[in-house]
Amino acid sequence: MTRRSPIRPTRSRVLRLAAAATALFTLAACGGGAASSGGDSGEPFRIGAIYTLSGPTASIGEVYRSAAELWVKENPTIAGRPVELVVRDDKGTTDGGTDAARSLVDQEEVDAVVGRDLSGPTTAVLPVLTRAKTFSVTMSSLPEAGDPAENPYTVQIEAQKKLEAPSTVAAAASAGAPDLGLLVVDNPLGQTTVDTVNAALPSSPGTRVVGVEKFQTGATDVTAQVRKLVDEGATTLVIQAVGVPDYATALKAVQETGFSGPILGNSALAQPALAQSVPADLLGRARASGFTPSVLGGSLTPQVEAFRTDLHTQLGTSDLTFFLYLAATSYDSFGLVKAAAEGAGSTDGQAMVDHLVANPTEGLRLTYRFSADDHLGLRAEDLRWGVAGTFDDGVVQGDPSLSS
C-alpha cells in the first residue's frame, strides 16, 4: 500500500477533499458555515484509534477514548494539518481487531494508529499494520509488540512482563517469602508471566517457583488452584489476571484458603472496585506493578496534576474513578505520533520510527526511549509498585520499600 505524506495525499483522498470542498462551497452559497479544527485547512492528519469499547473491559476503552479526545482538543494540528480522530472498537476479540485494523488502513487510509491493550486483538492488529507499513503506538504488553524484527513500524509504551519479573522476584525475596506460586490466566499474557518470572529467578538468589496454576478468564471459582499452590509451599502468590472480575475471583479464593503471605499482580490489582468486595486487610498485602513515579500518589508531576484537572473539566467530575495512568498512556500515544510525524517530516512508517529511536520523547508518564533493537519505550528502572486499596481520584500510593 502506498504511504501518504503531509504534502502528497493519495488520489482517493484527493477525491474526498474535492467532494468536501464542493459541499462547503454549496453550503456557503446557501448562507451556512463549517467549523474546522483549530482554524486550519487542508488534508487532515488522520489518526486511527483501536480500543475495546464493548465487552467486560469496555470501561477501560472509554478511558482511552476520553484521553484521546482531550489530546485532540488540546493539539488540533500535526505538521500544520488538522487532526482527525477515527475510532474503531476491537470488541476484545481477534476478529474484532482484524476488522478494526483493516477498516482504518484500507478504507479510512489513516496516517497512524494508536491503541490496543488486550492480547487477542493486538495479535490480530499488528500483522495488518505491518503489512501496510503504517506507523503505530501500541499499549499492549505483549513481547512481540515491541520487537522490530516482527513489527518494524510499531513502538510500544506499556511495560512488558520481562521488565516486571525481576522486581516481582525481588519483592518476594525482600518480604522473606521467596517461594512463589503463580496463578495466571490461560492466555499468552499468562504464559509470558510464567516464562519471565522463571527467567528472573537468578537475579534474586533463593527464590523459586513452587507451582503454576492456570484459569480461564471469567472463571467464577479458582479456590482449587489457589489451594494447590498453598499446599505446594507458596509463600508469595503472583496473580496475573485480565481485569477486576478475575482478580475478585482470585482474591476470594485467597481468602477462603487462609493464605496470609504477600500478593503481587498487575495494575488491575489496585483497581478501586476491588475494595468493594475484598477485605481491607487482604488488599493491604497486595501490590500492583506497572506504575511510573509520575502517576503515583505523592509524586505526581505538575504536568500530570494539570492533566488530571483537565480530565475533571472534560468529564464534569472532581473525582476520577479510573486509573489516571491509563488515561496518561493514551494521551502519550498521540504525543508520540505528533513528535514522530513532525520530526520525520513524513508519515512514512519507517521514518517516523527512526525519529523516535534517535530522539527520546517526553510524555506524561515518563521520557520514552526507543532503540533500533528494541521498540519498547520503558525500562525496568522506570517502574514502581502501587499499594492496593489506596486508590483516590485516579491514583494509588506507591510502596517505596519495594525495588523497581
MARGUKE-423917 format. One record per residue (C-alpha): residue in one letter; x, y, z. Coordinates in steps of 0.1 Angstrom, whole numbers, plus 2048, in hexadecimal, padded with zeros to 3 digits. Layout:
residues N
aXYZ/...
This chain:
residues 404
m800800800/t80E8237F7/r814837816/r80985B819/s81D87A822/p81289C82F/i8178AB80D/r80B8907F5/p7E98817FC/t7DE8627EA/r7C78647CC/s7A98567E0/r7AE8717FB/v7B188C7E0/l78F8817D4/r7818837F7/l7908A57FC/a7828B17DB/a75F8A47E5/a7628B5807/a76C8D67F6/t74E8D47DF/a7378CE7FD/l7468EB810/f7429037F2/t71E8F97EF/l7188FE814/a728920813/a71492A7F5/c6F592180A/g700937826/g70E91B83D/g73091684C/a7478FA857/a75F8F7875/s7838EA870/s79B8DC88A/g7B08F9897/g7A790F87A/d7BF8FC862/s7B68EF840/g7C48D4829/e7C78AF82A/p7BF8A284D/f7D988E860/r7C486F868/i7CC85B887/g7BB83988B/a7B482E8AE/i7AC8098B6/y79D8058D9/t7877EA8E9/l7667FC8EC/s74F7DE8F1/g7517C0908/p75D7BD92C/t77B7D5928/a7687F0915/s76C808932/i79280992C/g78D810907/e77782D910/v79383B926/y7AA839909/r79184A8F2/s78B86790B/a7B186D90D/a7B386C8E7/e7988858E3/l7A889C8FC/w7CA89A8E9/v7BA8A38C8/k7A88C08D8/e7C88CD8E6/n7DD8C48C8/p7C88CC8A9/t7E38C988F/i8018B4885/a81A8C386D/g8008DE865/r7E58C585D/p7C48C3870/v7C38A3885/e7A688B87F/l7A086F897/v79184E889/v7878358A4/r7808108A0/d7757F68B9/d7897D68B9/k76D7C68CF/g7887B58E3/t78D7998C9/t7A578F8AE/d78B792893/g7817B48A0/g7A57BF8A0/t7AA7B487C/d78A7C6870/a7947E6882/a7B77E7874/r7AC7DF851/s7917FA853/l7AA81485E/v7C580A845/d7B2800826/q793817828/e79C83483D/e7C0836832/v7CC844853/d7EF852858/a7F5840879/v7E4829891/v7E48298B7/g7D48128D1/r7D07ED8D8/d7D77DF8FA/l7C77BD8FB/s7DC7A08EF/g7C37918D7/p7BB7B08C2/t7DF7BA8C2/t7EC79A8B3/a7D279F897/v7D97C5891/l7FE7C5890/p8027B0870/v7E97C685D/l7FC7E6867/t81E7D685F/r8137CC83C/a8067EF836/k8267FF844/t81081485A/f820825878/s81081B898/v81381F8BE/t8068028D2/m7FC8008F6/s7FF7DA8F7/s8187C990D/l81D7AB8F5/p8437A68EE/e83F7A48C9/a82E7C68C8/g84F7D68CF/d8647C08B9/p8717D389B/a8787B3889/e8537AA889/n8437CC88A/p85C7E687D/y84380387B/t8357FF89E/v84280E8BF/q8368008E1/i82E815900/e8217FB918/a8397E892E/q8407C4923/k8407A993D/k8667A6939/l86A7C894A/e8527BF966/a85F79C96D/p8817A597E/s86F7BD996/t8557A299D/v86E7889A9/a8827A49BB/a8627AE9CD/a85B78B9D8/a87F7879E5/s87E7A89F8/a85E79EA09/g86E77EA15/a856769A00/p86C75C9E3/d85673E9D9/l84074A9BD/g81F73B9B3/l813748991/l7EE74A98A/v7EA757966/v7D075B94C/d7D1741930/n7DC757913/p7FC764904/l80077E91F/g7FD76493A/q81774E92A/t82E76C926/t82B77394B/v83674F952/d85375093A/t861772945/v85E76B96B/n87174A966/a88B75D952/a88F77796D/l89475F98A/p8BB760988/s8B978698E/s8AD77F9B2/p8BF7609BF/g8AA74B9D6/t8897519C3/r8787359B1/v85672D9A0/v8457119B4/g82770E99D/v81371C980/e7EE71B97D/k7D9729960/f7B573495D/q79D740942/t794764943/g77176894F/a77474A967/t75F74D986/d77373799D/v79973199E/t79A7249C2/a7A87029B7/q7C57129A5/v7CE7299C1/r7CC70D9DB/k7E36F89C6/l7FD7149C5/v7FA7189EA/d7FE6F39EF/e81D6F49D9/g82D70C9F1/a82772E9E1/t83074B9F9/t8297669DE/l80C7659C5/v8127759A3/i7F077A992/q7EE78396E/a7CA78B965/v7BA79F949/g7A47B795E/v7907BD97D/p7777A097B/d794787978/y7A7797994/a7887979AA/t7837729A4/a7A876B9AB/l7A877F9CB/k78976E9D7/a79B74D9D3/v7B975B9E6/q7A2765A03/e791743A04/t7B3730A05/g7C0746A21/f7E074FA0F/s7F176BA22/g810774A0D/p8177909F4/i8027929D4/l8117A19B5/g7FF7A9994/n7FA7C2979/s7EB7E497B/a7C77D797B/l7CE7C999E/a7CC7EE9AA/q7AB7F699A/p7938079B2/a7777EF9A9/l7897D39BC/a7867E69DC/q7607E19DB/s7637BB9DC/v7857B49EC/p78D7B8A11/a7A57D5A18/d7BE7BFA2A/l7C17A8A0C/l7C57C59F4/g7DF7D4A0B/r7F67B7A03/a7F27BC9DD/r8097D09C7/a8037D99A3/s81F7DD988/g8237F396A/f820816977/t839832971/p84184B98D/s83086897A/v80E85897E/l81184C9A2/g80285E9C0/g81B8759D1/s8318789B2/l81A886997/t82C89E980/p81D8C0979/q8168B5956/v802897962/e7F08AC97C/a7E58C4961/f7DB8A694B/r7C5899967/t7B58BC96B/d7AE8BC945/l79D89A948/h7888A7965/t77C8C394F/q7768AE930/l763893942/g7508AA95A/t75D89A97A/s7748A2997/d77C87D99E/l78A865984/t77E842988/f798833970/f7BE831970/l7CE852966/y7EB83F957/l7D482E93E/a7C9850931/a7EC85D932/t7F883F91D/s7DE846903/y7E686B903/d80B8648FE/s80484D8E0/f7F786B8CD/g8148818D8/l82C8678CA/v8198678A8/k81D88D8A7/a84288C8B0/a849871897/a83688187A/e8438A487F/g867898887/a868881868/g85689A852/s84387D844/t82986284B/d83F84783F/g83E82C85A/q86482585A/a86D84A85A/m856850878/v86583488C/d88883E883/h881861891/l8758538B2/v89383B8B4/a8AB8598B0/n8988718C7/p88B8698EA/t8688778ED/e85988590D/g83687A917/l82087D935/r82B85B943/l85085D93B/t869865920/y866849907/r88683B8F9/f8858238DC/s8A28128CB/a8A88028A9/d8A97E08BA/d88C7E58D2/h86D7FA8CB/l8627F88EF/g86481B8FD/l866812922/r882803938/a8807EF958/e88D80E96C/d86E821960/l85680B973/r84980C997/w8307F89AC/g80E8069B6/v7FC7FD9D7/a7DA7ED9D1/g7BD7FC9E4/t7CC8209E4/f7BA82D9C4/d7AF8519C5/d7A58689A8/g7B785298E/v7D784A9A1/v7E58319BA/q8018359D3/g8238279CA/d83680E9E0/p85A81C9E3/s8657FD9F6/l8637E89D7/s87E7EB9BC/s8757F3998/
